[in-house]
Amino acid sequence: MTPPRPARARVPSFREDRWLGRVFFGPRRLMYVGPLAPTDPHAHPTFQVLLSLDAPVRLRDARQQEVECQAAVVPPDAEHAIVEGALATVLLHVPAEDLVGRRLATLGIGADAAAWGAAGERLRACGIDRLPVRWAEAEAQTQLLLRELQAEAGVAKPTHPAVKKLLRLLPESLEEDVRLATLAPRVGLSVGRLSHLFSAQVGFPLRPYILWLRLHRAAEHLQQGASLTEAAHAAGFTDSAHLNHAFRRTFGLKPSEIAGVVEWVRPPSR
């Protein structure tokens, strides 16, 4: 009798509901490196660049289609879930509204899992062979990944002056009224025109972007040791339950799975 074929090696019994890596976190930078755990379905207003240095990662899209890949690029506002993770991964969020994000948008990456794996294929040969420890190493790897991705990207479309002004205003206006009806006059547009223009140029509606800014602010407070309730209030959420819901909808996990578990790495002070 032929002995059964041994199963192909995958993540070595890694099923902890914790992310035990490092988060490189600063203005316009969010990068996680380390073990990648399964998540709930979620979507965020950024490009998510994923590279695994060991086992393949399995991703699932909104239509329940899956792809197994060493690298992937998930476009903004695309619902996805990590089904199976790996022990040594790089997970980089690229703001869609930045110049690099607008260039990546010209690649036309689809909303299905197969397209994400295909978009990340060129990253497998980018030369990254270990996880960064220091900020400078993370920045070097970020630039390497983005350079590879932009090699086939087109020219980014210019941002409308009103949208550009709004993007500058919003981070400092979260304590104020950030409804469209209030913001539109501040940038000289009607509510309907601003709503359409923002979605068309940035790639998703204004509301998810404001939520992303609030989550970024909450993360700043969590990184500084604040409790979930303190971070929630500081970022404009009603309470910790509200923050939990928003965090899970955006990242597919609870903030408690990150706060107090990962090692936070901040940019060096100038």
N, C-alpha and C positions, 0 to 999 in steps of 0.2 A: 504494500500500500504506500502510495506516494505521500510523504509528509506534507502537511499544509504549508503553503508559502507564507513566510512571515510578513506581517503587515508593514507597509511602507512607513518609515520613521516620520513622525510628526512632532508637534510640540510635546515635550516630555511631561505628560500628566499635568500640564499647567492649566488649572481651572480655578485659580484664586480670583476672587472678585475684587482684586486690587491691582493697581497699576504701580509697579515698583521701580519706575525709572526716574528720569530727570525731566523737568519742564524748563526750557529756556524761554523766559517770559519777560517781555519789555515792550516799549512802544513799537507798534507795527511788527512784532515778532512773537509767534507762538509755535514752539517746536517741542514735541515730546520724543524722547528716545528711551528704549528699554522694552520690557515685556508688553505685548499687546494682548488685551483680554477681549472676549466677546462683548458686544454692545447690543442695545435695543436699536430698532430702526430710528434714524434721526437725519436731520439735514441742517446745514449751516451756510451762511453767506460768504464762504471762502472756497478757494480751491484747496483740496486736501491732497497732498503729495505723500505717497506711502512707499517706503522701501524696506524690505526685509533682508537682513543679512544672513538668515539661516533658513528656517522652514518657510514654505509658501504660506500666504495668508488667503483665507477664503472670504470673499465679500458677497453680499446679497443685495439686489436692487429692489425697487418698489414693486416690480412684477414677479418677485420671488425667484428670479434667475440668479445663478451664482457663477462666480469665476474664481479660480485658484491661480494666484499670481505671486511673483516676487516683488513686483512694483505695480503701482496704480496711480491714476490721477482722477479724483472724483470732482466734478464741476460743482459750482455753487448751487444751492437749493435742490440738490438731487438726493432724494431719500435713499439711505443705504444702511447696512448693518454689517458689523464684523462678526462672522460666524465662527471662524477659527483663527486664532492669533498665532504669534510666534514670540520667541524669547528676545530677539535682538532686532528691533525695528526703529525706523526713523519716520516720524509722522509730522509733517510740516503744513501749517495753514498759511495760505497766501491770500491776502486781501484782494477781493475781486475788483475793488475800485482803484487800486494802485496801478501804476503804469505796467508793472509786470503782470498783474492780474488781467488787465485789459488786453495785453498781448496774448496771454494764454487763452483768452476768450476767442481769439481768431482761429484757434485750432479746431473749434467746433466739436468738442468732446461730447458724445451722446450721453443720454441719461440711463443707459443700461450697463450692467456689470462687465460685459465683454468689452465694451468701448473703453471702460476705465483701465482694464488690464492692458489693452492694446496701447493706450496713451502712455502708460508707464514703462513699456517694454524697453525703450531706449535708456532708461535710468539704470538698468541692470549692469551696464558697462561703464558707469560713470566713475568707477575707481574707489568708491567708499567701501572700506573693509572693516571699520570699527566704529563704535558709537562715540560721539564727542563727550568730553568731560568738562571742558572749559568753554566759556562764551566764545572765544576766538575760534575754537575748533568748530563749534556749531555754526558760526557765521560763515566760515570757509566752506563747510558742507552745504549750507543753504545756497550760497552763490554757485556752487558746482551743480547742484540739482536744478536750479533755475536757469543756469546757462544751457544745460542739456535740453530742458523743456522748451526754451525759447528759440532753439536752433532752427526749428521749422515754423515758428510763429510768424504771423504777418504784422503789419504796422498797426499799432493801437489807434483807435479812433479818438479824436480830441474830446475832452469832457466839456460839456456846456458850462459856461461861466456860472450860471445859477446853481447847478449841481455841485460844481467845485466849491462855491461859497458855502453851500449847505454842508458839505463834507467837512469843511473847516469849522463850522459853527457847532455841529452836533456834539462832539466830545465834551465841550465845555458848557453845554446847555441841558444836560440830562436832569438837572434839578428843576428845570423850568417846564413850561407847557410845550411838549414836542409833538402835538397833533399837527396834521397837515394844514388844518385851517389857520393855525398860528404861525407855522413855519413859512408857508407860501408867500405872505406879504413881506417877510424879512429878506427873501431873495428875489422879489419882484415878479413873481409868477402867480397865476391862478392855481387853485387847489388841483383841478383836473390836469392842468398842464404839468405841474410839478410831479404829480403822481405818475403820469405817463412817462415823463422824461427820465425820472430817477430809475424806474423799472427798466426802461429801454437801454439806458447807458450803463447802469451798474449791474443789471442782470437779475435783479430780484426786487420786490417791493421795499418801501422805506421801513415799514414796521419791523421786519426781521433784522434789518440793519441796526435799528435802535436797540432791539433786544440784544444783539451781539455786543454793542457798546456797553450795555448794562452788565452783561455777563463778564466782559473784560474788566470792568470796574470791580465787580464782586470778586473776581479772581485776584485782583491786586490786594484786596483786603484779606482774603484767605491766605495769600502768600505771606502777609505780614502777621499772621497768627490770629486773625479775628475769628470769632465763632460764626457759624452759618447764619444765625439771626442777625448778628452785627453786619456781616457782609451783605446780607439781603437788604437791610434798611439803608446801608450806605450806597447801594446801587439802584435804589428806587423800587425794590420789590416789596410787596405787602408784608411778607414774612418768609421764614425759611422754607415753608411748604411751596410757596410761589416760586422761590429760587430753585428748589429741587425740580419742580415741574419744567421750568424753562431750561434748566441745565440738561435735563434728561432728553428733552425734545431736540436740543441743539447738538449734544455730544453723545447721546445714547447711554449715559451713565449718570449716577448721582454725584454731586460735588463732594460728598463724604468719601467717595472712592479715590479722590485725588488729594483733597486737603488733609494734611497731616500724614500722608503716605509717601508722596513723591518728594524728590529733592528739587527745590526751586533754585534756578540759577538766573540771577539778574545780570544785566549788562554792567560792565565796570563803570564806576562813577568817574566823571570827567573832572 
